[in-house]
Amino acid sequence: MRLTGISGTKAGPLLRTSITVRKAGDEHEQVPGFCEIDLVLHCGPTLKGEFARTLTVTDVHTGWTENIALKNGAHRWVLEAMPIIEARLPFRLTGIDSDNGGEFINEALIGWAGERDLFFTRSRPYHSNDNAHVEQKNGDVVRRHAFHYRYDTPTELRLLNELYALVRVRLNLFTATTKAIGYRVNRNGKNVRVYDQPRTPYQRVIDSGVLTAEKATELARMFDAVNPADLTRDIIAIQTRLIHLAAAKTAAISAGTSRAKPGEARTHLSRAS
């Protein structure tokens, strides 16, 4: 079977009822700043042991996306990563929306958000469409660039963050995407999505009018200085190193998992998403 991602979300029930629920279909944000956040596991075929995670943060209005690799799933790493992400965003962070995992639903992160007067909302359990913007980036950005291998060493963690430093530039400055802006009725009477014209997150941020003069100048200089072809070659070089480090290891773990007892195998497969 082809290796797929595994969900490791464990609910944080004690604080969950105190956080506003945000559902799919709620009105879209009209300015940058409100972001969806999620964790992607780099566990390979099993959740056993310690392994890296990727924190993905996606702005709902512009699609601007930041990623940072974390040592493991302890909420302390999420708490340390969020100020770094906040500093990288070209606009002010105004709110965050997460799933119900304990790495997000905890007093430390809620306190951090409260100190900055950020909106903090959560999705409904088992409704991934509530976090559709970041869930899409988990596949299009994280799995596309970092694959499904198991990363559990300091070297692999460092390479992941070097990779994301390059990916963020190509994704946000040079990768155009469309955005759903409503529905229309087709000739068969069915409601279908309507999308706007393709634009990069950088263009959407510029069009929003929220950038300071200093930040606009900084992004323009970055855009002019980057050669997309060189950027892609550097990304491929890091990906090649990650494959060299993790592919055989992941295959060996996968082979061992497939030889597990039938009940154990079913347990692992049931967690696949």
Protein Blocks (a to p, Z undefined) as FASTA:
>chain_A
ZZddddfbdcdfklmmmpccddehiacdfbehiacddddddebjafghjdddddddddfk
lopacddddfblcfklmmmmmmmmmmmpmbdcfbdcddfbfklmcfklmmmmmmnopacd
dddehilklmmmmmmmmmmmmmmmnojadcfbfklmmmmmmmmmmmmmmmmmmmccdddf
bdcddfkopacddddddddfklmmmmnopacfklmmmmmmmmmmpcfklmmmmmmmmmmm
mmmmmmmmmmmmmmmmmmmcfklmmmmmmmpZZ
